[in-house]
Amino acid sequence: MTTATTSSAAARPARRPSRRPVWEEPPSAAGQSAKGLTLGVVVLLILVPVYCVVLTSISTPGSINRAGGLVLVPDGITFDAYTTMLTGGPVRQALLVTLGVTLVGTAISMVVSVLCAYGLSRSRSLGHRFLLMVLVVTMFVSGGLIPTFLVVSDLGGYGRYWALILPSAVSVFNILVLRSFYSGTAAELIDAARMDGASEWRILWSVVLPTSRAVTAVITLFYAVGYWNTFFNVMLYMPTESTKWPLQYVLYEYVNLGMNMPGQVNSGFGSGHSQTAPLSLQMAVVVLTLLPIMLVFPFMQKHFAKGMLTGAIKG
């Protein structure tokens, strides 16, 4: 037994060590150092502004005054800005509005996109080529801003929450990515499900969706980020109703335009009468808008290469 095993092992050719392509030069110490330095600089360019924003949001008015703006070195820590922001006023209301718009909008967009992509991925579905061409055309030709505003307004959307969702509920690009991935689903699985008597709804729910979790997670993240950053539609359809503003528009009004928020007294600088500095309150709103995406993105990152890139080259 040992002799046979030895002879068979000797008969197999030895594996050659992996070689670099002829056009790829071996890495040099200078090249590796340059890459590391470049990556380090990019990371610093990203992290330093975030660090300044977070530190300023928890700094005292005195430390902000001494720094002359954004704080780089900790000098007195307080969470008064977050307490003022979340105990009442427009920020807490805007956070609830944003969460509602994001959850409802993402659910609607995913249902429509998945159903549309699955229908277009079936080569025998009625009129799928014509509908696919119509969708592709809309990526390059649109009715324009004013016609869209008139249509939404005439349908009663002015000042309504659904005006923040339905006009942007469908992304043709996301549908094409989903369709490309669904078209690559193994035909044997679908044929076996049909032989077992499964309907199209059953095939979609039990066969196609479980085999495309990666691309579904990526597209869901795309839609959620889009709704979370809802900004322009608010300017069009509810610019004066502050109780219905989402978080991004509150950020625009209170940070970019400099409107006063609860807890502010005049400018808050030099007077000594404001318990919460305006700049720290503004930076706290910025942190609040960044935090959910920063928490969710690391868990979704692993799906990007498998879901987005694989879905883009299939079919």
N, C-alpha and C positions, 0 to 999 in steps of 0.2 A: 504493500500500500504506500509506504514511504517512497519506494523507488519510483512508482508510477507518478506520484505527485511531483517528485523532483524533476522527472523527465518532462512532464507536461509544463512545469514552470519554466524549464530551460527552453522548451520549444517556443514559448511566447516571446515575442520581441520585447526588449526592454523599452520602457517609456522614455522618450526623449524629453529633456527639460524644455519647458516653454521658452520660446524665443520671441524676441521683439520683432515687429514688422521691420522690413528693411528701411522704410521711410521714417521710422521713429528712432531718434537718437537716445542713447542711454542718459538717464538724468545725471546732471552734474551737481556738485555741491553749491555752486553759485546759483544755478537754476532753482534748486530746492529751497535755498535761503530766500531768493526773490519771491517765490510763491508763498512761503510762510509769512514774509514781511507784508506782502500785498493782502493776504487774508487777514492778518492782524490789523492792518489799517482799516480795511472794510468793516471788520467787527467793531472797532473803536468808533468809526463814523456812525454806526447804528446804535451802539449801546450808550455812548456818552450823552447824546440828546435825551434819550429815554431816562437815563440816570438823573440828568438835570431836572427834567420835568417832575419825576417822582419825588426827588429830594425837595424841590421847591414847594410841592403840594403839601409837604409835612413840615415845612419850616415856619418859624415864628415871624411875625411882622418885623421885629427888630433885625433878625438875620437877613431877611430879604432887603431891608433898607441898607444894611451894611454892605451887602453884595451888589446893590444897585440893580437888581433884577434877578435873573436865574441864579440859584445857589449851586456852587460847585463843591464847597466844603461844609459838612454838617456843623451847624452852630445854633442849637436850640430846636428841639423837635416837638411838634404838636399836631394832633389830629383834629383840630377844631374845624379845619376846612371841610373834611369829610363829614363831621358831625353836622355842620351847618347845611351841607349839601343834601344829605340824606334824611334829615329830620323833617323836611317839608319844603314847600316852594316848587318852582318849575322844574328843577332837575329831577326830583323823584318822580314827578308826573311824567316827565319826558322819558325817563328810563322805563316806566311801565308801558308807555306808548310804543317805544322802540322794541321792547320784548314782544309785545302783542303783534306788531306789524311783521317782525322777523319770523315768529313762529307760524303765523297764519299764512304769510306770503310764501315762505319756503315750502310749506305743505302743499299749497295750491300749485306752485311752480313745478314741484317734483311730480305731482300727480299728472299734470298736463304734459310735461316733458317726457315722462316715462311712457305714457300711453301713446303719445305721438311718435316717439322714437321706435317703439315696438311695432306699431302699425307700418311705419315706413321701412322697417327692417325685413318684413315679410315680403318676398318677391312676388307672391301671388295675391297680395292684397289689392283691392280695387283702387285704381288711379294713383298708386303710390309714387310712380315716376313724375306725374304731373304735379302732385302735391309737393314732392321734394323740390322740384324746380321752382315752384312758387315760393317756398320757404327760403331757398337760396337767394332768390331775387330780392327778397325783403332785407337781406343782410347788406345790400348795396344801395337800394332805392327805398326811401321811406316817404311818407306823406308830408313830413316836416313838423316843426314845433307848433306853429299856429294852428294848422288843421287838427293836430292831436289835442291841443288845448280846447278848441271849439267842440270837438266830439265829446270829450270827457265832461265839459261844462254842460252841454246840451243834454247829456244823459244823467245830469244831476250829481256829478261827482265833485263839484266845487265845494270845498269845506268838509268833504266826507273822507273817512279813513280809507275806503276802498280805492280812492284815487291815488293812494301811495302804493298800491299793490298791483291792481289789474293792468294798468298801462305798461308795466315792466315785468309782467308775470312770466313771459315766455322769452327765452333766449334761443335763437336759432342755432347759434354755435354750440350751446350745450346739447340741444336736440341732436345735432349731427354727430357729436362725440358719442352720445348714448346709442344712436342708431348704428354707428360703426362698430361699437362693441357688441351690440345685440346680434348684428349680422354674422359675427364670428363665433356665436354660440354653436357648439357641436350639433350638427343636424341629427346625429344618432339619438341624442337625448330627447330632442323634440319629437322625432318620429316614434320613439319608444313611448313617450307620454301620450301621443295621439292613439297609438295602438291600444293603450290601456283605457282609452275613452276620455282623456282629459280635454277640456275645452280650452279655447285660447286664453281665457282668464286664468284658468288653472295652470296652463303652461307658463304664462308670464309670472305668476306668483310663486310657483313651486320649482320651476326649472331655470328661467332666464334671470330673475332677480337674485336668487342665491348664488349663481355663478358670476355675477357682476357686482358684487358688493363694493369692490374697490372704486370702480368708476361712479357708482351711485353715491358713495361717500364724498368723492371729490366734487361732483356736481352739486350735491347738497351744500357743501361748504361754499361753493361759488355763489349760490343763490342767497345763502344766509348772510354772507359778507355784504352782498349787494343791498339787501334789505336793511342790514344794520347801519350801513352808511347812507341811508336814504336822506337826500338833501335837496336835490333840485326840484323834485316833484312837490316838496313842501312850499318852495318859493312860488310855484305856479298855482297850486290849488288851495292852499290855506296859509297865506302869508301873514294874516292878521289875527288868527285864532291861536293865541299862545298856549292855551290849555291843551291843544291837540298837536303841538310841535313834538317831533321826536328828538332824541338826544343830540344828533348831529346838528340840527338847526339851532337848538339851544346853545350848543358850543359856538356856532357861528355868531349868534346874536350877542352872547355874553363875553366871548373872548375876542373875536375879530372886531366887532363893532363897539365893544367896551361898555355895554349896558350894565347897570347896577344889578346885583343879585342880593338876595337876603343875606344879612350879616355884614354888608359893606356900609361904611360911612365915608362919604365923599370918595377920595382916592385911596384912603387907608394908609398913605405914606406920610410920615412926619407929624400927623395929628395926634397919634397916641390914643385915639378914642375907639378905634376899630379893633375888636378882639380877633378878627380873622382878616388877614391881608387879602385884598382883591386878587393879586397875582397868584397866591396860593390857592384860592378858591377856583380861579380859572384853570390852573394846572391840575387841580383835583378833577375837574370835569374832563380834561384831556385824558387823564389816567383812566377814568371810568369808561370812556369810549374805547380805549385801547385794550383794557384788561380782558374782556370776554374773548376777543379774537386771539390774544396772546396765549390764553389758557387752552383754547380749543385747537389751535393750529398744530402744536407739537404732536398731538395724538392723531391728527389727520395726515401728517407729513408722509408717513410710510405708505399711504395709498396713492401718492401722486405719480410715482414712476410706474407702478403697476396699472393704475386706473387711467390716468390722463394720457400717458404716452402710449401704452398698449392699445387703449381704445382708439387713439388717433391713427394707428397704422393698420388696424385690422380691416378686413372686408374690402 
